[in-house]
């Protein structure tokens, strides 16, 4: 309820455009749920209210995946993207000798335990069940240089969204048939 209370306080202070940026996969469902809950309370009395929630790694997914030398097409826990970003920002937090890449072969068209194959269904698993080292993806391919480029690409997309978001007006529906 903390996030709901924060959003309600911002609305009470007069804000009508609220943008929450996320950096942890475990916050996605609770964050989106909080926004939806608050929206249900206010959609009739505050039609100009925009509550937005995005994970930086989804907002900039295409841009980061397109960077030269980036192997992954999406973020995973302690993966190439995250480890590279931390190498660029706080290299003292990365123990290079501990970086391991884990593969989990599994014959399925619908689910990949290491998230590198097709995953079209959600399977409830802890990180320990998914990786004995706590990392997914290609963390061994991480570098500080790559991290700087990932951060720059993500920052550019966040800035582009914020600039556009500032111009948003209440949508006007048109009945076409």
C-alpha positions as CSV (number, residue, x, y, z in Angstrom):
1,X,0.0,0.0,0.0
2,X,3.0,2.3,0.2
3,X,3.0,3.0,-3.5
4,X,-0.7,3.6,-3.5
5,X,-0.3,6.1,-0.7
6,X,2.5,7.9,-2.5
7,X,0.5,8.2,-5.7
8,X,-2.6,9.4,-3.8
9,X,-0.4,12.0,-2.1
10,X,0.9,13.2,-5.5
11,X,-2.7,13.4,-6.8
12,X,-3.8,15.3,-3.6
13,X,-1.0,17.8,-4.3
14,X,-2.4,18.5,-7.7
15,X,-0.3,16.3,-10.0
16,X,-2.2,14.8,-12.9
17,X,0.7,13.2,-14.8
18,X,2.6,10.7,-12.7
19,X,5.4,8.6,-14.2
20,X,7.0,5.8,-12.2
21,X,10.1,4.2,-13.6
22,X,11.1,0.7,-12.4
23,X,14.4,-1.1,-12.4
24,X,13.5,-4.5,-10.8
25,X,11.4,-7.2,-12.4
26,X,9.8,-8.1,-9.1
27,X,8.2,-4.7,-8.9
28,X,6.3,-4.9,-12.3
29,X,3.1,-6.6,-11.2
30,X,2.8,-4.7,-7.8
31,X,3.5,-1.4,-9.5
32,X,1.0,-1.9,-12.3
33,X,-1.6,-3.1,-9.8
34,X,-1.1,0.0,-7.6
35,X,-1.6,2.3,-10.6
36,X,-4.7,0.4,-11.7
37,X,-6.1,0.6,-8.1
38,X,-5.6,4.3,-7.9
39,X,-7.0,4.9,-11.4
40,X,-10.2,3.0,-10.4
41,X,-10.7,5.5,-7.6
42,X,-10.2,8.6,-9.8
43,X,-11.1,7.9,-13.4
44,X,-14.5,9.6,-13.2
45,X,-13.6,12.7,-11.1
46,X,-10.1,13.2,-12.6
47,X,-10.4,12.4,-16.3
48,X,-7.1,14.2,-17.0
49,X,-5.1,11.9,-14.8
50,X,-2.3,9.9,-16.4
51,X,-0.7,7.2,-14.2
52,X,2.2,5.6,-16.0
53,X,4.6,2.8,-15.0
54,X,7.4,1.4,-17.0
55,X,10.6,-0.6,-16.5
56,X,13.6,1.1,-18.1
57,X,14.5,-2.2,-19.7
58,X,11.2,-2.5,-21.5
59,X,11.1,1.2,-22.5
60,X,14.5,0.9,-24.1
61,X,14.4,-2.8,-25.0
62,X,14.8,-2.3,-28.8
63,X,17.4,0.4,-28.5
64,X,19.6,-1.6,-26.1
65,X,19.2,-4.9,-28.0
66,X,20.3,-3.1,-31.1
67,X,23.6,-1.9,-29.6
68,X,26.7,-3.3,-31.2
69,X,28.0,-6.3,-29.2
70,X,24.9,-6.8,-27.1
71,X,24.0,-10.4,-27.1
72,X,20.6,-10.4,-25.3
73,X,17.4,-9.0,-26.6
74,X,15.9,-8.4,-23.1
75,X,17.0,-8.0,-19.5
76,X,17.3,-10.9,-17.1
77,X,18.5,-11.1,-13.5
78,X,22.2,-10.1,-13.2
79,X,22.5,-10.6,-17.0
80,X,24.7,-8.9,-19.6
81,X,22.6,-5.7,-19.4
82,X,22.5,-5.4,-15.6
83,X,26.0,-6.5,-15.0
84,X,27.4,-4.1,-17.7
85,X,25.4,-1.2,-16.2
86,X,26.8,-1.9,-12.7
87,X,30.3,-2.3,-14.1
88,X,29.9,1.2,-15.6
89,X,28.3,2.8,-12.5
90,X,29.9,0.9,-9.5
91,X,32.6,-1.5,-10.7
92,X,33.6,-2.1,-7.1
93,X,30.3,-4.1,-6.7
94,X,31.1,-6.6,-9.4
95,X,33.3,-9.6,-8.6
96,X,34.5,-10.5,-12.1
97,X,35.8,-13.9,-11.0
98,X,32.3,-14.8,-9.8
99,X,30.6,-14.1,-13.1
100,X,29.3,-17.4,-14.5
101,X,27.0,-18.2,-17.4
102,X,24.4,-20.9,-16.8
103,X,22.5,-22.9,-19.4
104,X,19.5,-25.1,-18.6
105,X,18.6,-27.3,-21.5
106,X,14.9,-28.0,-21.5
107,X,12.8,-29.4,-24.3
108,X,9.7,-27.2,-24.6
109,X,8.2,-24.9,-27.2
110,X,6.5,-22.9,-24.4
111,X,9.0,-22.4,-21.6
112,X,12.7,-22.0,-21.1
113,X,14.0,-22.3,-17.6
114,X,17.0,-20.1,-18.3
115,X,14.8,-17.6,-20.3
116,X,17.0,-17.8,-23.4
117,X,14.5,-19.9,-25.4
118,X,10.9,-19.4,-26.1
119,X,8.9,-18.5,-23.0
120,X,5.2,-18.0,-23.6
121,X,3.9,-19.2,-20.3
122,X,4.7,-18.0,-16.8
123,X,6.1,-20.7,-14.5
124,X,6.5,-19.8,-10.9
125,X,10.1,-20.3,-10.0
126,X,12.5,-18.7,-7.5
127,X,15.8,-17.4,-8.8
128,X,17.6,-20.3,-7.1
129,X,15.5,-22.7,-9.2
130,X,16.4,-20.8,-12.3
131,X,20.1,-20.3,-11.8
132,X,22.5,-21.8,-9.2
133,X,24.7,-18.7,-9.5
134,X,21.9,-16.1,-9.4
135,X,22.5,-14.8,-12.9
136,X,20.7,-15.4,-16.1
137,X,21.5,-14.6,-19.7
138,X,25.0,-13.8,-20.7
139,X,26.7,-12.1,-17.7
140,X,30.2,-13.2,-18.9
141,X,29.8,-10.9,-21.9
142,X,29.4,-7.8,-19.7
143,X,31.7,-4.8,-19.8
144,X,31.8,-1.3,-18.4
145,X,31.9,0.1,-22.0
146,X,28.8,-1.8,-22.8
147,X,27.2,-0.6,-19.6
148,X,27.9,3.0,-20.5
149,X,26.2,2.5,-23.9
150,X,23.2,0.6,-22.3
151,X,22.7,3.5,-19.8
152,X,23.0,6.1,-22.5
153,X,20.4,4.3,-24.7
154,X,18.0,3.8,-21.8
155,X,18.4,7.4,-20.7
156,X,17.7,8.7,-24.2
157,X,14.4,6.7,-24.3
158,X,13.4,7.8,-20.8
159,X,14.0,11.4,-21.8
160,X,12.1,11.0,-25.0
161,X,9.1,9.5,-23.2
162,X,9.1,12.2,-20.5
163,X,9.2,15.0,-23.2
164,X,6.3,13.4,-25.0
165,X,4.4,12.6,-21.8
166,X,4.5,16.3,-20.8
167,X,2.5,17.0,-23.9
168,X,-0.3,14.4,-23.4
169,X,-3.8,15.7,-23.2
170,X,-7.0,13.9,-22.3
171,X,-7.8,11.6,-25.2
172,X,-11.0,12.3,-27.2
173,X,-12.8,9.2,-28.4
174,X,-14.3,9.1,-31.8
175,X,-17.0,6.5,-32.6
176,X,-16.3,5.3,-36.1
177,X,-18.9,2.7,-36.6
